[in-house]
Amino acid sequence: MKQFKILYLASEISPFAIAGGLADVTGALPKAYKNLNQEIRIMVPKYKFINERKYVLREVIRLREIPVTVNGQTVNASVKSAFLPDSKVQVYFIEVGDFFNRPGIYNDPKTNKPYEDNGVRFAFFSRAVIETLKKLSWQPDVIHCNDWQTAYVPVYLKTIYQGDPFFKGIKTLYTIHNLTNQGEFDVDLAEKIDFDKSQVKEGGMFYKDGKLNLTKAAIYFSDFITTVSETYAHEILANDEVGFGFGPILEEKGDKFEGILNGVDYGIWTPEKDKYIPYHYSKEDLSNKEENKKALLMRLGMEYEPDVPVIGMISKLTPQKGFDLIAAIMDDLIKENVKLVIHGDGDRDLAEKFLEYAKKYPDKVSVSITYDEKMAHLIEAGSDMFLMPSRYEPCGLNQIYSMRYGTVPIVSAVGGLYDSVEDIDEETGEGTGFIIEKLTPEDTLKAIKRALKYYQDKEKWQNLQKRIMEEDFSWDYAAKRYLDIFDRLVNDTDDLENIV
């Protein structure tokens, strides 16, 4: 297999700085690249809260006080280095002035609102990445960018740095993880990140719906675009509600837009050696799964009842994740022989509604409005089923985690959920979960009831558990698909014209 030099850019990375699923991807895909004999390095911001002693961050002497200038303001960037746990993948943590010396990644924890200067903060990070590469004298073949926080890099390389021979031939790939976060800012941001406001005009590469849109710019300036599942790619093109109007823009990329389903790091998410769960188990011996169920319920202050299944949910409490559908059927769910465990933050009104049910039915409903990594793993191991009634889901990871833990997914037929879960055929027993046919409260309840009925036949249920635990969604397949794209890019002599 051909070896490439790959620079992977992201705004979060597990286990150092986590805000969502992007951190899991950043902590896993580069390992898969490394396992395929690729030369891979990662660059992320150095946030204030990253524990330097715990993760053994070391100062890189030759990467100290690198001047970074944006809109006439110069700050110094300094770089520290560490390795992804259990790997030889090097991570460069870039400290850029005081821009990341804050308690949150994107939001101020006190207000839960985005930092007002996010557009400028990540512009400085992106310029620091480019300047750090020059200081390192390391020229990657491909820079793999992720979401709007790194969208500036393909833009800067094709504009401000276009004439710099150091970057000649370097290709950029931009991955869209979720179009709900596009990097949408007032037009005034243009001048603050070294572009003229006149360049943000209707029909221009930065302009969308009256705003400066960094995802729009990245799509235009990047050499290749991917998103995180094949079905989500089709949905973006076909459905404006899912694609937020990016369909026509991405259609112009032609065969340079693909969906690649995310994988899972089974070094972390596997019940045989999960460090967060009290009892390990495998498909050969499932008995300890029940012990994790007991431990989960004990921790939540709920009574363990052997024949009562537990449905887990780990998610932001938002309508996008289908929580309004669940709210609409809560009275019906309470009547069923089932316990519901909800873990995550989100919409305040929805959260209060579920908290009311937890208060009224403490032995049937548990709600924790927070996120705790250890609890997330215990819910995966201790639940019998995992519910994801999302209205759209670019990839989704919890349905994939669940299958490895023998926890049967109940999911809507969208995005990565559709690509990873096959509906149970109750006659043949084939399939890996229960599909919600239509996104209505009625169909959501119907799918849950199907799962509850199937659960009553212990032999059939255990056969299903063992079967889904054999499903393989490791990163190896996705990494090979990316490498195939890199090969096409590196051999593509057609370079993108600079049109602003």
N, C-alpha and C positions, 0 to 999 in steps of 0.2 A: 504493500500500500504506500502511495506517495506521501512524503512527509511535508507538512506545511508549517510555517511560523504563524501562529494565531494569537492575536491580542483580543481578549474578551473583556468588554466594558459593561458595567452595570452600576446601579446606584445602591444596591443592597446585596448581601451575600451571607449565606448561612455557614457557620454559626455566629459570625461576627456582628452583623447588623441586619435585622429581620423586620420587614414591615408586611410582607405578603409572600405569595408563591414565587415571585421572581427570585427571592433569596435562595429558595430551595434549588431552583434551576441553576443559579450562578454557582452554588456550592457543589453541583453534581455533574453538569454537562462537561465542564473543563476536565474533570477526572476521566470521563469517558474518552475525551480527546487524547489525554495522556496515555490511557491504556491502549489506544490505537497507534501509539508511537509518534504522536504529534508534539511539536514544540509549542507549548501553550503557556501564556502568562495572562494574569488577570489584573486589571486596575479598577479600584473602587475608591470613593472618598474615604478619608480618615475621619470618622465621626468621633466626637468627644467621648462618647460612652463606651467605645470599644476597649475592652480590657487588655491592655498591652502586655501585662505580666502573665496573665492566664494563657494568652495565645502566642506568647514569645515573639512580639513584634521587635524587629531590630532596625536601627537607623541605617540608611544607606548613605554613607559619607559623600559619595560623588553625586548624590541626588539631593543635596541640601541647597536651600535658598535659590531655587530656579525662578527667575523673574517671569511673571505671567501678566500680560497686559490685555485688558478688555476696556474699550471705550476710553482710553487714555488713563485708566486707573491701573497702576502696577502693584501687585502683591507678590510675595515670595511663596513658592510651593516647596515643600519638603516631603520626602518619601520614606516610608518605613516598609519593611518586608516581613512576610511570614509565609507559612505553607498551609494550604488547606489541610485540615486534620486527616490523618491516615492517607496521605498522598505526598507526592513530590511536585505538586502544582504550586508555583510561586505566585503569591498575591502581593501586589504593590498598593499600599494604602497612601493616598495622596492628600496631604494637608495643604489647603489653599488659603492663606491668610487666616481669617477667623470665620470664614463662611460655613464651616462644618463643625465649629466648636460650640455646638448647641445640643440640647438634650434630645431633640427629635431628628428623624430622618427627613420627612417632608413637612410635618406639622409641629406646631408648638404644643407640647403636652398640656400646658395650662389652659389653652383655648380649644384645642383639637382642630385648629384652623391652619391652612397652609401658611408657611412663612411668606411674607409679602415679597421677598426678594428671591424666591425660588428660581425664577427665570434667569436671574443674574448669577446666582450661586452655581448652577450647573453649567452655565456658559464658562465660568472660570475653571470649573473642574475639567471641562472638555478641552479648553486651551492648555491647561496644565498637563493633560494626557499627551497632547501633541508635542509640547515642549519637552516633556520627560522622555519621550521616544527619541528625540534628537540628542538629548543629553546621554542617553543610554547607548546611542549609536546602534540601536536594534530596529531593523526594518521588517515588520511583519508582512506576510503575503496578504493576509486578510485581517481586517478589524471587524469583529463581531459585536455590533452595538445592540442594546436592549432598551426599548421604551424611550420616551421623550427626553429623559434626563441625559441621554447620550446622543440624542439626535443631532446635536451641534457638530459632532465630529465629522460625519460625511459632508455636512454643509460647509464647514470651515475648510476641509481638505479640497473641495471643489471650487472654492472661491478665494479666500484670503491666502491659502497655502498652495494654490494651484501651480504657481511657477517655481515652487521649491523642489529642486531635484531629489531631495531626500525622500519625498513621498511619491515620486513617480512610480507608477505600477502597483501601488498598494490599493487593494480592493476593499470595499465596505459592504457588509451585510447587516441589514437592520431587521430585528425581530420585534413584531407587534405582539405584546402579551395580552393586552386588553385595551380596546378602543374607548373605554370609559375614561381613560387617562391619556389625553392627547397632547398635553403641553400647550394649552390654549391660553394666550395672554393678550393684553391690550397691544394695539399697534405700536404704542410708545416704546415697547421693549426693544424694537428693532435697533434704535440708536444705542441703547445700553449694551447691546451685544455685537456692536460693530457693523450694523447695516443701516442703510438710509430708510426712513419711513416710506419714501416713494417706491421702495422695492417691495413693500407689503401692500400690493394693490390687487384689485379683482383680476383673476386670471393668472396671478403671479404664484411663484412657488411657495411663498410663506403664507399666503392669504387663504382663509377659509371662514365663511360665515361672519365676516366683519372683524375677524381676529387674526393675530399672528399665531399660526399653528405649526408647532415644531414637528409633529408627526407628518404633516403634509410636506414640509421641507425635507424631512429625512427620506420619505418615499421618493421624492423627486431626485434627490442627490445621491442616494445609495445605489450601488451597483446591483443589489439583489434584496428582495423583501421576503421574509417568511413570517408566518404566524403559527400558533401553537397546536393546531390540529387541522386536518384536511376539511372536516365539515365546517369548522369556523371560517376557514378561507372561503368556502362556497357561500356561506351565510353572509359574509361581508359583501361579496359581489352581488348577491341576489336580494338582500333584505336591508333596506335603508335603516330600519330600526336597530338592527344589529351592527350594520356597517357605518352608521352615522354619516352617510353621504360619501364615504371613501371608496365605494364600489367603482365608480367611473375612473377615479384617480388610479386605483390599483389595476383596473383593466388595461390601462395604458402601458403598464409594465409587461404585459403579455406573459411569456413563459419565465419571466424573472420575478414571479410571485408564486409561492408555494406554501402549503400547510404541512407542518411536520409535527406529529403528536409528541408532546413532552414525554420524557421517561421518568423513572423513579430511581432514587439511590437506595438500593436494597441493602447497602451497608448500614443504613440508618433505619429504614422502614422495613423491618422484618421481625416477626415474633420469636424467631430462634435466638436472637441476640440483642433485642431492643433494650438499651440501658435504662429506659424510663419505665418499663413495666415490671411488676413484682414477680411474675411467673412467665417463664419462657415455654413455648410450645411449637409444634410443627404439624404439617398435614398428616404425618404418620401417627402422631399422638396429640389429639385435640383437648385432652382432659384439662390441661391448665388454662385453656381459654375460659372455662367456667370459673376458675379461681380468680382470674382477672376481672370477670364480671362481678364477683362477690366483692373484690377489693374496690372496684369503681363505685358500686352502690354504697359500700360502707363509708367511703370518703365523702360521698354526697349526702350521707345521712338518710339513705333510702333502704327499705327492707329488701333483702334478697329473697325471691320466690322462684324456685327451680323452673317452673313451667311458664313464667312470664317473661317474654322477650323484651330486650332493651333496644330502642331505636336511638342512635346517636346522630348529632348534627354539630359540625364544627365549621362556623361560617360567620361572615358579617351578616347582621340581621337587617337585610334590605329587601325591597320588592324584587330586585334583580335576582336575588338568591331564592325567591319564591316564598319568603316568610309571610307575606300577606295571604298566600294560599293556605299555609299551615294555620295561620290565625283564624281563617274562615272555617276550618274544620276541627278546631280544638275541642269543641263540645262533643263532637262525634268521636274523636280520638279518646277522650276521657272515658267513654263508655266501653272501649275495647280493653281486652286483657293485655295491656302493654305499658311500658314506662318510656318516657321521652326525656332525653338528656340533651340540652342545648348549651353550646359553649361558643362565645364570640361576642364582639361588640357591634355597634351599628346604629340604626335608626332608633331614636329615643322613644317615639310613640310605639313602635313595634316591640321594643325591649320591655317597656312598661306593661304592655298587654300580656306578654309571656310571663313576666314576673308576677302578675296578678294570678295567673293560673298556677304557678309554682307555689304561691302562698296559700291558695285555696286547696290545692291537691298536692301536698308536699311529698307524698309517696308515689305519685304518678308522673310528676313533672319536676325536673331540675333545670334551673337556668342560671348560668354564670356569665355576666356581662364583662368579659375580659378575655385575654388569651394567655394561656400558660402551656408551654411546650410539653411538659411532663403530663399534664392533664389530657392534652390532645392525643398523645400516644396511648394513654390508658383508656380513653374513650374508643379509640380504634380497636384495641385489644379486648375490651370488656363489653362492647356492644354486640348484639346479634345482627343488627341491620344498620345501614347508614343511609340517611335520607338527603337527597340533593335535588329539589324541584326547581332548578334554576330556569329563569326565562332565557338566558343565554349564558354560555360557559365556554370561553375560548378553549381551555383544555380541561381544567379541573384536575386535581391531584388526589383528593381524598377518596374518590371512588376507586382509584387505583391502589392507594394505600389499603383501603378496606378489604379489597379482594385478597391481598397478601396475608391479611390477618384473619381470613375466614369470616369476615363481616360482610353480609350480603348487601350490595348496593340497590337502592330504590331511586331511580334518577329520571329526569326528563330527557326527551330525545333531541338534545341540542348539542352542538359543538363537540368538544372532546368527550362528553358523556356518551353521545351516540357512537363515537368512534371506539370507545373502550368497553362498553357494556352491551351484551347481547341479551335480549329479552328471553326469559324462561319459557320454554315450551312445556307446559304441564303434562302433556301426554308422553313425550319422549324423554323429558328431563334435561334436555339440552338448553344451554344458555347460562349466563353468568349473573343475572340480576333481574329486577322488575322495572319495566319501563312505564313511565307516566305518559300515556298517549297524547293527551291534550293538556295544555296548561290551564286547567280549571280546578277549583276546589274539589269538584265531584270526581274527576279523573285521578287527582292526587290521592284522595281517600280510597278510591277503587284499587289503585296499585298497592297501597299500604295493606289493605285487607287481603289482597292476593298473597302478599308476603306472609302475613300473619297466619293465613290458612295453611300455606306450605310449611310453615314452621312447626305445625302440629304433628306432622309426620317426621319423627326424629331421624329415621333412617334416610329418608329422602333429603332432609335438611343437611345431615352430616355429609352425605355424598356430594351435595352442592358445595358445601364449605371446602371440602378437599379439592374439588375440581377448580374452584376459583383461586385457590391458593397456588395452583400450578401455572396460572396465567403469568406471562413474562412481559413486563413493560420496562425492562432495564434500558438504560440510556444508550446501549451499544448500537441499537438499530437507528435511533435518531442521529447519533453522532456520525454514523456512516453516511446517512443521507446528506448531512451538512458537508461532509468531506467531498461528496460527489459534486455538490454545488461549488465548493471552493475550487475544485479541479476545473470546472467549467469557467469560473470567473478568471482564474489565473491564466487560462489559455484563451480568454476572450480579449482580442486586441481592440475591440471597439470601446473607446472611452467616452464617458458622458460629457456632453458639451456643457460649458458653463453659461447658462442662461438665467439671469435673475430678473 
